[in-house]
């Protein structure tokens, strides 16, 4: 059975996915709202996120997110986040980067220059490959439709600026809803989509 590529993103109502976790995560472009996710601790959504982490058997990350993870998770394999840290430690980590990232985190390797071929090859080696954060890299995968499941956790906040899941100029594409939307008590909504074939259709509303 061919493995699946999952893209997991936290986003605002206006589609911003930049730096949900903290101010230092991605301040590029002078983004002033790093950590916008923090006011919405949601156990129901947290359980859904943890389920995906439990099932993954590989991580596929952009350079910035890899560096953040590599600097944090190996030092947090105990305590409240220990389960996540241990899981991330034990699975292979694949890094998409044009540069020369430090790959000191055990189980890390860099993808080659033919991204499409490299990502497709991962499907032959793993069952559940997750792209977490990595918005710039995720945009590339979305544009090339190199994914199987896009999970968006949409938070009830509008920022008006920042990197968006689908920025201006994104290639027109169809997606299909894979399951009914779900929401937690604080208004965070989980949406799960897959790619859909065919050109985007336009028209007028019928009478």
BAVO-970078 format. One line per 3 residues: number of its first residue (from 1); their letters; for each residue x, y negated, z negated of C-alpha. Coordinates in Angstrom, 3 decimals. Example, Ala and Ser with C-alpha at 12.3 -4.5 7.8 and 13.67 -1.06 7.14 Angstrom:
1> as> 12.300:4.500:-7.800  13.670:1.060:-7.140;
# end
This chain:
1> xxx> 0.000:0.000:0.000  1.299:-3.452:0.927  1.966:-5.781:-1.983;
4> xxx> 0.231:-9.112:-2.399  1.539:-12.663:-2.756  -0.273:-14.695:-5.433;
7> xxx> 0.080:-18.477:-5.679  -0.884:-19.787:-9.132  -1.320:-23.549:-9.510;
10> xxx> -2.680:-25.921:-12.121  -4.352:-28.899:-10.463  -6.391:-31.986:-11.282;
13> xxx> -9.775:-32.812:-9.782  -8.024:-34.917:-7.144  -5.687:-32.070:-6.237;
16> xxx> -2.487:-33.139:-8.032  -0.323:-30.187:-9.068  2.842:-32.057:-10.077;
19> xxx> 4.358:-31.521:-13.522  1.392:-30.150:-15.474  3.627:-28.774:-18.223;
22> xxx> 5.668:-31.749:-19.382  7.257:-35.139:-18.577  10.618:-33.637:-17.560;
25> xxx> 9.166:-30.953:-15.324  9.096:-32.999:-12.110  9.428:-36.792:-12.434;
28> xxx> 10.206:-37.224:-8.722  8.598:-40.226:-7.068  8.350:-41.921:-10.456;
31> xxx> 5.449:-39.659:-11.468  4.322:-40.963:-14.908  1.811:-38.295:-15.940;
34> xxx> 3.955:-35.216:-16.615  2.225:-32.959:-19.145  -1.343:-33.820:-18.122;
37> xxx> -2.415:-30.221:-18.822  -1.597:-30.389:-22.542  -4.883:-31.956:-23.787;
40> xxx> -6.869:-28.972:-22.479  -5.882:-25.839:-24.438  -8.402:-23.269:-23.239;
43> xxx> -8.332:-19.711:-24.612  -10.560:-18.330:-21.871  -8.386:-19.709:-19.094;
46> xxx> -5.292:-18.691:-21.046  -6.514:-15.099:-21.116  -6.984:-15.107:-17.334;
49> xxx> -3.474:-16.500:-16.856  -2.000:-13.879:-19.187  -3.778:-11.094:-17.293;
52> xxx> -2.024:-12.170:-14.096  1.330:-12.297:-15.880  0.839:-8.798:-17.277;
55> xxx> 0.168:-7.412:-13.796  2.988:-9.106:-11.878  6.081:-7.133:-10.939;
58> xxx> 8.087:-9.948:-9.307  8.399:-13.740:-9.479  8.848:-15.863:-6.356;
61> xxx> 9.883:-19.414:-7.250  11.094:-22.668:-5.770  14.435:-24.019:-6.943;
64> xxx> 13.129:-26.618:-9.397  10.708:-24.244:-11.105  13.344:-21.505:-11.235;
67> xxx> 15.792:-23.825:-12.991  13.118:-24.822:-15.535  12.127:-21.207:-16.173;
70> xxx> 15.746:-20.002:-16.375  16.528:-22.688:-18.939  13.526:-21.857:-21.104;
73> xxx> 12.170:-18.317:-20.931  15.328:-16.290:-21.698  15.412:-18.153:-25.026;
76> xxx> 11.745:-17.481:-25.812  11.350:-13.719:-25.889  10.038:-13.798:-29.472;
79> xxx> 7.335:-15.811:-31.197  4.017:-16.951:-29.708  5.297:-16.945:-26.102;
82> xxx> 7.470:-13.857:-26.508  5.275:-11.664:-24.342  5.623:-14.027:-21.394;
85> xxx> 9.357:-14.421:-21.947  9.939:-10.668:-22.065  7.842:-10.086:-18.957;
88> xxx> 9.663:-12.757:-16.979  12.993:-11.375:-18.182  12.295:-7.838:-17.004;
91> xxx> 10.956:-8.473:-13.490  13.007:-9.462:-10.421  13.135:-13.205:-9.714;
94> xxx> 13.428:-14.418:-6.103  14.438:-18.028:-5.471  13.631:-20.029:-2.336;
97> xxx> 16.304:-22.698:-1.956  18.427:-24.253:0.774  21.125:-24.970:-1.809;
100> xxx> 23.231:-22.770:-4.068  21.259:-22.284:-7.292  22.891:-20.770:-10.322;
103> xxx> 21.476:-17.266:-10.638  22.583:-16.504:-14.189  19.153:-15.277:-15.258;
106> xxx> 19.205:-11.473:-15.108  17.445:-10.026:-12.076  17.651:-13.214:-9.989;
109> xxx> 18.478:-13.400:-6.284  18.157:-15.996:-3.533  16.010:-15.548:-0.438;
112> xxx> 17.645:-15.818:2.974  16.973:-18.493:5.579  14.203:-16.606:7.413;
115> xxx> 11.528:-17.316:4.819  8.664:-15.552:6.601  10.649:-12.346:7.031;
118> xxx> 11.950:-12.469:3.456  8.484:-12.972:1.953  6.983:-10.201:4.064;
121> xxx> 9.794:-7.877:2.970  8.884:-8.516:-0.673  5.440:-7.040:0.019;
124> xxx> 7.175:-3.745:0.852  9.064:-3.722:-2.465  6.501:-5.009:-4.960;
127> xxx> 2.780:-4.787:-5.642  2.058:-8.142:-7.299  4.387:-11.053:-6.473;
130> xxx> 3.501:-14.335:-8.170  4.456:-17.878:-7.200  3.952:-19.996:-10.325;
133> xxx> 4.084:-23.769:-9.967  6.766:-24.490:-7.336  4.450:-26.946:-5.565;
136> xxx> 6.824:-27.824:-2.699  7.500:-24.158:-1.980  3.822:-23.263:-2.423;
139> xxx> 2.894:-25.866:0.190  5.187:-24.093:2.658  3.568:-20.731:1.942;
142> xxx> 0.100:-22.235:2.306  1.003:-23.947:5.570  2.370:-20.694:7.020;
145> xxx> -0.441:-18.641:5.416  2.178:-16.480:3.694  -0.068:-15.646:0.762;
148> xxx> -2.884:-13.320:-0.177  -4.468:-15.016:-3.192  -4.465:-18.701:-4.137;
151> xxx> -5.603:-19.265:-7.717  -6.337:-22.839:-8.711  -7.024:-23.836:-12.305;
154> xxx> -8.765:-27.195:-11.864  -8.628:-29.520:-14.874  -11.146:-32.321:-15.559;
157> xxx> -8.725:-35.186:-15.045  -8.052:-37.581:-12.144  -4.558:-39.039:-11.736;
160> xxx> -4.651:-40.846:-8.405  -1.025:-40.061:-7.581  1.441:-37.193:-7.462;
163> xxx> 2.165:-34.149:-5.326  -1.029:-32.469:-4.191  -1.759:-28.851:-3.401;
166> xxx> -2.857:-29.971:0.075  -1.139:-33.285:0.828  -2.085:-35.713:3.571;
169> xxx> -1.091:-34.156:6.879  -1.557:-30.560:5.703  -2.349:-28.155:8.532;
172> xxx> -6.092:-27.497:8.938  -6.935:-24.012:7.695  -9.794:-21.907:6.414;
175> xxx> -9.868:-20.115:3.090  -12.419:-17.728:1.663  -13.682:-17.541:-1.923;
178> xxx> -12.676:-14.162:-3.356  -14.836:-14.209:-6.474  -17.296:-16.519:-8.233;
181> xxx> -15.788:-19.522:-9.961  -15.393:-19.318:-13.736  -14.892:-22.024:-16.314;
184> xxx> -13.836:-22.477:-19.898  -15.432:-24.594:-22.638  -13.177:-27.598:-21.953;
187> xxx> -14.207:-27.812:-18.317  -11.246:-26.057:-16.702  -12.460:-24.180:-13.610;
190> xxx> -10.776:-21.147:-12.063  -11.074:-20.818:-8.284  -9.595:-17.917:-6.356;
193> xxx> -9.212:-18.011:-2.571  -7.715:-15.916:0.194  -6.678:-16.966:3.713;
196> xxx> -9.313:-16.820:6.433  -8.711:-16.456:10.144  -9.879:-18.789:12.863;
199> xxx> -9.809:-22.529:13.533  -11.562:-25.023:11.302  -15.063:-25.606:12.637;
202> xxx> -16.804:-28.986:12.864  -20.329:-30.013:13.748  -23.409:-31.833:12.500;
205> xxx> -25.928:-30.900:9.850  -28.972:-29.109:11.220  -32.462:-30.410:10.651;
# end
